[in-house]
Amino acid sequence: MTPPLRRKTDFSLCKPENRSPMASWNSITLEITYQVLGWLAFFCLTFGFYPQLLLNYTRKSVVGLNFDFVLLNFTKHSSYFIYNAALFFSPLIQKQYHDKYGYGAISATVAIQILIYEVRESLTWSPFSPCAGSRGSQKISKTCIAITSAVWVVALVCTIIAWSDNSWLWLISVLRVEAIVII
C-alpha cells in the first residue's frame, strides 16, 4: 500500500528576501484618511468599554454584566485576532492571499490598529471582567457554552485539515467567518 501523497511545505517564503511586501496605497490622501479613521475607530472602540470596567471596579461587582456576552466576545475577538495576526505577519499566508486575490488588496484588510485593538479586547475586557468582584448568582448559560465549544471544535478540526493541506489562508478565513457569525 502506497502512503498518501502530501504537499511539501515551502519554507523559502519565510526568508526575508522572499517575503511579499504589503500592498501600498495609490493615493497619499486615501492612506492618510485610512490611518486617521483607523486610529479614531480604535480609540472610540477602546475607550467605549472603560466606563463599564470602571463602574464594575468601583462597585466591586459585575452584577448585571452578561457573562454570555463576555465569553462570546472573547471567542469572537480571539478568532479575529488570529485571522489578522496571521495575515499581517505570515509571509506564507500573505503569498496564498496574493495568489488568490492579487496584489494590492491586503493593505485595506489588515491594519496595526486592528491588531492592537483585538489584543486589548481579547486580553483585557473579555476574560477578566467577571473576576472584577461579586457576581451574584450569574453564570454562563449552557447554550453559550455549547455554542462556544462548537466554535472551538470547528476551529480545531479546520486546523487539522489545513495542516494536512497547507491551506492556511482557508483556515484563517474560517476563523474570520466564525468571528463574524458570533457578532
N, C-alpha and C positions, 0 to 999 in steps of 0.2 A: 504494500500500500504506500503510495507516494504522499508525503506530507503536503498540506495545502500551501499554495503559493502566498507569500506575504510581501507586501511592498516594503522596500527598504527605506528607512528614514534618511533624508538628505540633510546632513548636518552642515553642509557647506554654506547654507543660508545663515548660520549662526555667526559666521566670521564677519567682522565689521565691514570689510571691503565688499562683501556681497549683499549687505542689507539694502533693501529698497527704502529710499527716503520717503518721509511722509509727504503727501502732496502739498503743493503751495497754492495760495490764492492767486487769482489773476488780477485782483484789484486791491490796492492798499486800503482804500476806503472800506471795502467789504471786510477785509481782515480786521481792521481796527474796530468796526461796528460789531463783528462777531466776538472779538475779545471783550469789548466793553459790555455787551449784552450777556455774554457768558459769565463774567465776573459779577455783574449785577444780579443775575439769577442765582448764582452761587451764594452771595451774601444774603439775599432775601430768603432763600430756602434754608440756609444755615441758621440765621438768627430768628426765623419764624417759629422755631421749636423751643428756643431758650426760655420764653416766658412760662411755658408749661413745666419745663425742668426746674426753673426757679420756684414756681408755685409748689411743686411736689417737694422740693428741698425745704422750703420754709415751713410747710405744713407737716413735714416729716411723714408724709402719707402719699400713697399713689391710688387711693380710693377714687374711683371714677375714671381711671386710666384703663382703657380696654386692653387686656393682655393679648387677646387675639390679634389686635392691631399691631402690637409690639412684635409678636412672633412672625406674622406675615410681612411686616415692614422689614424686619431683619433678613428674612429669606429673600425678599424682593431685592433689597439693596446689595446683599451678598452676591446674588446671581448677576446683577447688573455690573457690580464691581469686577467680577471675574471676566465678564464679557469685555468691558472697557480696558482693563489692565492687559488682558491677553492681546487685544487688538492694538493697543498702544505700544507695548514693549516687545512682543514676539515677532521677530523678522520672518519666521516660518508662516505664522498666521497672516501677517501683512502680505506676504507673497501669494498665499492662497486667496486672499481678498482681492489683490490686484489682478490675479489671473481670472477671477470670476467677474469682477465689476470694472476692471480697467483702472488705470492710474488717474489720480486726481479726485477720487471720491472719498478718500479716507480722512482728510483733514476736517471735514464737517461732521464726521461720525464720532470722533473721539477728541476730547479736549482735556487738558490737565485739570480744568475746573471740575469736570465731571468726576475724574478720578479722586480728587481731594474730597469732594462732597460725598461720594459713595463710601470712602474710607471713614470719614467722620460720621456719617449716618449709620453705617454698619457697626462701628465700634463704640460710639458714644451713646446715642439715643436708644437704639433698639434693645440690646441685650441687658443693659444695666438699669434701665428705667424702673422695672419692677422691684429692684433692690433698694430703691431710694427711701423706703420707710414702710409704715404699716400698709398692708394690703387688704385688710379686712377679710372677707370671705371670697375675694376674687381669685379666679384661676383661669387657666387656658381651657377653652372648650375642647371636647373630644373631636368635634368636627374640624376645628382648626388644626389640631394635632394630626388628624387623618390627612387633611389637605397638604400640610407642610411635609409630612412623611412621604406622601405620594410624589411631591415635587422633588425631594431629595433622592428618592429611589429612581425616578426618571433620570435625574442628573447623573446618578451613579451608573445606571445601565447605559446611558448615552456616552459616558466617559469610556466605558469598556469597549463599546462599539467603535468610538473614534480612535481609541488606542490601536485597535487591530487594523483599522483602515487608514490611519494617519490623516483623518479628516477633522482637523482641529477647528477649522472655520465653521463647519457644520455643528460641532459641539457648542461653541460659544454662541452660535445663532440659536440653538435650542435653549441655552441659558437666558438669552435675551428675551425670547418668546415667553419663557416661564416668568420672568420679571414683569413683562407687560401684562400677562394674564392675571398675575397676583394683584395688580393695581386695581 
